[in-house]
Amino acid sequence: MSDWQWKEKNGSSGGLLYEPGNWGDIIKCEWLLQIINFINSLESRNSEYLDLFAGMPVYPLSCACVKRLASLPEYFLLKNAVTDFTVREKWPSAARLVLEASDMTVNIYDQDHLRCSEWGPLANNLDLSDGWDFLPLTHNHDYGLLLIDPYDLLADWRGVFEKLVETVKNCPTIMYVYNRSGRSRERLRDYRLFINHLRDREVEAVFGRVSADSFIPDCWHEMFFFPQEIAQLEGYGELKNNLARVSYELQDIVDKSAVFGEL
């Protein structure tokens, strides 16, 4: 793992390895809210949410994130969902957003026990040694939605692939992937191998991505949604259309930010 840390313009970082509220967080949280909104509309639903790489409840709000939020169309669910946090100069984690946007019971784990302790009574803190140890989920699981968002899934996907596949075949799952394929042929080959392995196992999924950099995009923030039984429900087609719409819109915003802006 790199020694690099994100730093705000004033030099503050909080020891974070990435900028809170980057474009990856934007697409992840908007996808999550769109899916949660659909789940909230169901008459019969499982109200348990699971996040095994939850991090902290809130993070510092960066100046760049404020600009990103301002560039979003009003129909983005994220615009209103983060207002109570941004007025306090905070950025909420995905699981914290779920608490605000639904009545789902939030179950979390993070390998950093200090981060886990910051949740207090807000969430059920699972007693684990590693998030992957909780998987795979089988067909009789108790969760209506799972978020898989480790720091770098592609770094060791081979070791967790079977757990991942069995889980997404049994539980509606959102997965975040940081795709560095543009940085080397080796990374491109490894990414393609990962995707081909998923296709070979015939897992149903939709994906969306946004480039990580507006000027020279050699990396992508990618979201995958494995819907399971949700795919059979009325309204799923509209949900897919919404996920596609926000993904196209976000990429358009990122592209335009490289063409004209302020330093």
C-alpha positions as a Python dict, from the first residue, in 0.01 Angstrom:
ca = {
    (1, 'M'): (0, 0, 0),
    (2, 'S'): (127, 347, -86),
    (3, 'D'): (237, 599, 179),
    (4, 'W'): (39, 867, -6),
    (5, 'Q'): (-225, 1053, 192),
    (6, 'W'): (-490, 1291, 76),
    (7, 'K'): (-438, 1648, 190),
    (8, 'E'): (-669, 1946, 170),
    (9, 'K'): (-524, 2274, 43),
    (10, 'N'): (-457, 2383, 401),
    (11, 'G'): (-250, 2067, 458),
    (12, 'S'): (-505, 1880, 672),
    (13, 'S'): (-575, 1517, 593),
    (14, 'G'): (-677, 1319, 901),
    (15, 'G'): (-452, 1037, 780),
    (16, 'L'): (-689, 944, 498),
    (17, 'L'): (-568, 749, 194),
    (18, 'Y'): (-821, 913, -37),
    (19, 'E'): (-1022, 1233, -57),
    (20, 'P'): (-1367, 1202, 103),
    (21, 'G'): (-1637, 1297, -143),
    (22, 'N'): (-1430, 1225, -454),
    (23, 'W'): (-1607, 1125, -776),
    (24, 'G'): (-1599, 764, -661),
    (25, 'D'): (-1788, 855, -345),
    (26, 'I'): (-2031, 1062, -550),
    (27, 'I'): (-2128, 780, -786),
    (28, 'K'): (-2124, 521, -506),
    (29, 'C'): (-2353, 721, -281),
    (30, 'E'): (-2591, 822, -561),
    (31, 'W'): (-2622, 459, -674),
    (32, 'L'): (-2676, 353, -313),
    (33, 'L'): (-2949, 614, -260),
    (34, 'Q'): (-3124, 520, -586),
    (35, 'I'): (-3128, 154, -480),
    (36, 'I'): (-3232, 234, -122),
    (37, 'N'): (-3511, 452, -259),
    (38, 'F'): (-3637, 155, -460),
    (39, 'I'): (-3613, -79, -160),
    (40, 'N'): (-3805, 173, 52),
    (41, 'S'): (-4092, 155, -200),
    (42, 'L'): (-4139, -220, -160),
    (43, 'E'): (-4427, -345, 54),
    (44, 'S'): (-4237, -654, 162),
    (45, 'R'): (-3865, -610, 215),
    (46, 'N'): (-3572, -715, 426),
    (47, 'S'): (-3471, -415, 637),
    (48, 'E'): (-3116, -524, 725),
    (49, 'Y'): (-2822, -341, 560),
    (50, 'L'): (-2466, -474, 579),
    (51, 'D'): (-2137, -288, 520),
    (52, 'L'): (-1822, -485, 603),
    (53, 'F'): (-1576, -206, 514),
    (54, 'A'): (-1770, 82, 663),
    (55, 'G'): (-1497, 323, 773),
    (56, 'M'): (-1606, 616, 991),
    (57, 'P'): (-1957, 763, 1009),
    (58, 'V'): (-1839, 1102, 878),
    (59, 'Y'): (-1527, 1257, 726),
    (60, 'P'): (-1395, 1610, 668),
    (61, 'L'): (-1565, 1790, 381),
    (62, 'S'): (-1313, 1904, 118),
    (63, 'C'): (-1337, 2222, -86),
    (64, 'A'): (-1331, 2014, -405),
    (65, 'C'): (-1625, 1805, -283),
    (66, 'V'): (-1831, 2120, -226),
    (67, 'K'): (-1773, 2212, -592),
    (68, 'R'): (-1865, 1861, -707),
    (69, 'L'): (-2192, 1872, -516),
    (70, 'A'): (-2274, 2215, -659),
    (71, 'S'): (-2230, 2076, -1012),
    (72, 'L'): (-2485, 1798, -964),
    (73, 'P'): (-2836, 1832, -1112),
    (74, 'E'): (-3116, 1891, -864),
    (75, 'Y'): (-3271, 1550, -932),
    (76, 'F'): (-2971, 1374, -780),
    (77, 'L'): (-3084, 1224, -449),
    (78, 'L'): (-2741, 1296, -304),
    (79, 'K'): (-2794, 1673, -322),
    (80, 'N'): (-3053, 1677, -44),
    (81, 'A'): (-2926, 1371, 141),
    (82, 'V'): (-2595, 1533, 242),
    (83, 'T'): (-2723, 1881, 328),
    (84, 'D'): (-2737, 1826, 705),
    (85, 'F'): (-2376, 1705, 691),
    (86, 'T'): (-2226, 1967, 460),
    (87, 'V'): (-2355, 2255, 675),
    (88, 'R'): (-2130, 2105, 944),
    (89, 'E'): (-1846, 2068, 692),
    (90, 'K'): (-1872, 1689, 700),
    (91, 'W'): (-1905, 1417, 439),
    (92, 'P'): (-2111, 1108, 538),
    (93, 'S'): (-2001, 753, 475),
    (94, 'A'): (-2226, 524, 271),
    (95, 'A'): (-2362, 345, 578),
    (96, 'R'): (-2431, 678, 748),
    (97, 'L'): (-2634, 785, 445),
    (98, 'V'): (-2841, 467, 469),
    (99, 'L'): (-2932, 561, 826),
    (100, 'E'): (-3058, 897, 705),
    (101, 'A'): (-3235, 775, 391),
    (102, 'S'): (-3418, 469, 523),
    (103, 'D'): (-3537, 283, 831),
    (104, 'M'): (-3302, -7, 759),
    (105, 'T'): (-3102, -153, 1045),
    (106, 'V'): (-2735, -84, 970),
    (107, 'N'): (-2477, -352, 1046),
    (108, 'I'): (-2114, -250, 1004),
    (109, 'Y'): (-1756, -364, 1042),
    (110, 'D'): (-1420, -204, 971),
    (111, 'Q'): (-1077, -348, 1034),
    (112, 'D'): (-978, -20, 1199),
    (113, 'H'): (-1132, -66, 1544),
    (114, 'L'): (-1100, 305, 1621),
    (115, 'R'): (-1321, 382, 1322),
    (116, 'C'): (-1569, 120, 1436),
    (117, 'S'): (-1587, 273, 1783),
    (118, 'E'): (-1693, 609, 1637),
    (119, 'W'): (-2026, 459, 1530),
    (120, 'G'): (-2141, 411, 1887),
    (121, 'P'): (-2510, 312, 1903),
    (122, 'L'): (-2582, 425, 1546),
    (123, 'A'): (-2510, 80, 1401),
    (124, 'N'): (-2467, -283, 1500),
    (125, 'N'): (-2092, -335, 1517),
    (126, 'L'): (-2007, -691, 1412),
    (127, 'D'): (-1744, -883, 1607),
    (128, 'L'): (-1504, -994, 1331),
    (129, 'S'): (-1132, -1012, 1259),
    (130, 'D'): (-1175, -922, 890),
    (131, 'G'): (-1469, -813, 677),
    (132, 'W'): (-1417, -1095, 430),
    (133, 'D'): (-1446, -1350, 713),
    (134, 'F'): (-1819, -1279, 731),
    (135, 'L'): (-1867, -1396, 372),
    (136, 'P'): (-1999, -1582, 184),
    (137, 'L'): (-2365, -1513, 247),
    (138, 'T'): (-2587, -1810, 163),
    (139, 'H'): (-2946, -1820, 37),
    (140, 'N'): (-3084, -1799, 393),
    (141, 'H'): (-2901, -1475, 479),
    (142, 'D'): (-3071, -1200, 681),
    (143, 'Y'): (-2968, -898, 472),
    (144, 'G'): (-3166, -696, 222),
    (145, 'L'): (-2864, -513, 82),
    (146, 'L'): (-2487, -553, 109),
    (147, 'L'): (-2219, -300, 20),
    (148, 'I'): (-1873, -433, -68),
    (149, 'D'): (-1625, -145, -69),
    (150, 'P'): (-1278, -246, 52),
    (151, 'Y'): (-984, -12, 3),
    (152, 'D'): (-854, -197, -305),
    (153, 'L'): (-1058, -498, -416),
    (154, 'L'): (-846, -564, -727),
    (155, 'A'): (-527, -594, -522),
    (156, 'D'): (-622, -940, -391),
    (157, 'W'): (-944, -1037, -566),
    (158, 'R'): (-825, -1392, -634),
    (159, 'G'): (-817, -1473, -265),
    (160, 'V'): (-1176, -1361, -206),
    (161, 'F'): (-1334, -1434, -543),
    (162, 'E'): (-1525, -1751, -446),
    (163, 'K'): (-1670, -1579, -139),
    (164, 'L'): (-1766, -1283, -352),
    (165, 'V'): (-1939, -1489, -622),
    (166, 'E'): (-2137, -1704, -379),
    (167, 'T'): (-2246, -1391, -194),
    (168, 'V'): (-2364, -1190, -495),
    (169, 'K'): (-2559, -1490, -618),
    (170, 'N'): (-2753, -1495, -291),
    (171, 'C'): (-2786, -1135, -174),
    (172, 'P'): (-2853, -800, -347),
    (173, 'T'): (-2506, -645, -350),
    (174, 'I'): (-2348, -313, -444),
    (175, 'M'): (-1974, -332, -514),
    (176, 'Y'): (-1721, -54, -567),
    (177, 'V'): (-1406, -114, -775),
    (178, 'Y'): (-1120, 127, -835),
    (179, 'N'): (-1007, 36, -1186),
    (180, 'R'): (-646, 137, -1261),
    (181, 'S'): (-635, -31, -1603),
    (182, 'G'): (-497, 277, -1775),
    (183, 'R'): (-176, 274, -1575),
    (184, 'S'): (-16, -41, -1711),
    (185, 'R'): (-76, -345, -1931),
    (186, 'E'): (-48, -566, -1626),
    (187, 'R'): (-329, -383, -1447),
    (188, 'L'): (-543, -395, -1762),
    (189, 'R'): (-491, -772, -1799),
    (190, 'D'): (-573, -830, -1433),
    (191, 'Y'): (-890, -621, -1453),
    (192, 'R'): (-1005, -804, -1764),
    (193, 'L'): (-938, -1135, -1596),
    (194, 'F'): (-1149, -1029, -1296),
    (195, 'I'): (-1440, -922, -1518),
    (196, 'N'): (-1414, -1237, -1733),
    (197, 'H'): (-1422, -1452, -1419),
    (198, 'L'): (-1746, -1281, -1315),
    (199, 'R'): (-1895, -1334, -1662),
    (200, 'D'): (-1791, -1699, -1663),
    (201, 'R'): (-1981, -1750, -1340),
    (202, 'E'): (-2292, -1595, -1499),
    (203, 'V'): (-2368, -1351, -1221),
    (204, 'E'): (-2636, -1098, -1309),
    (205, 'A'): (-2517, -740, -1271),
    (206, 'V'): (-2525, -388, -1408),
    (207, 'F'): (-2227, -155, -1391),
    (208, 'G'): (-2155, 216, -1418),
    (209, 'R'): (-1834, 414, -1408),
    (210, 'V'): (-1693, 763, -1394),
    (211, 'S'): (-1337, 863, -1472),
    (212, 'A'): (-1123, 945, -1171),
    (213, 'D'): (-952, 1238, -1341),
    (214, 'S'): (-1104, 1489, -1580),
    (215, 'F'): (-779, 1571, -1763),
    (216, 'I'): (-598, 1239, -1813),
    (217, 'P'): (-837, 963, -1704),
    (218, 'D'): (-622, 653, -1650),
    (219, 'C'): (-841, 523, -1366),
    (220, 'W'): (-1213, 467, -1322),
    (221, 'H'): (-1448, 459, -1025),
    (222, 'E'): (-1680, 168, -1098),
    (223, 'M'): (-2003, 53, -941),
    (224, 'F'): (-2159, -291, -982),
    (225, 'F'): (-2507, -388, -870),
    (226, 'F'): (-2594, -756, -835),
    (227, 'P'): (-2974, -736, -790),
    (228, 'Q'): (-3071, -1097, -720),
    (229, 'E'): (-3445, -1112, -637),
    (230, 'I'): (-3479, -736, -688),
    (231, 'A'): (-3441, -794, -1063),
    (232, 'Q'): (-3773, -980, -1067),
    (233, 'L'): (-3973, -700, -905),
    (234, 'E'): (-4191, -444, -1077),
    (235, 'G'): (-4003, -120, -1115),
    (236, 'Y'): (-3655, -272, -1150),
    (237, 'G'): (-3636, -156, -1512),
    (238, 'E'): (-3693, 202, -1396),
    (239, 'L'): (-3425, 162, -1131),
    (240, 'K'): (-3176, 48, -1397),
    (241, 'N'): (-3268, 349, -1609),
    (242, 'N'): (-3206, 579, -1312),
    (243, 'L'): (-2866, 421, -1246),
    (244, 'A'): (-2774, 464, -1612),
    (245, 'R'): (-2896, 824, -1617),
    (246, 'V'): (-2693, 936, -1314),
    (247, 'S'): (-2384, 755, -1445),
    (248, 'Y'): (-2401, 927, -1785),
    (249, 'E'): (-2470, 1261, -1617),
    (250, 'L'): (-2174, 1228, -1381),
    (251, 'Q'): (-1934, 1142, -1661),
    (252, 'D'): (-2058, 1441, -1858),
    (253, 'I'): (-1995, 1667, -1557),
    (254, 'V'): (-1642, 1531, -1511),
    (255, 'D'): (-1563, 1574, -1881),
    (256, 'K'): (-1687, 1932, -1885),
    (257, 'S'): (-1485, 2021, -1576),
    (258, 'A'): (-1169, 1964, -1782),
    (259, 'V'): (-1288, 2200, -2056),
    (260, 'F'): (-1375, 2510, -1851),
    (261, 'G'): (-1351, 2602, -1483),
    (262, 'E'): (-1172, 2804, -1217),
    (263, 'L'): (-834, 2729, -1062),
}
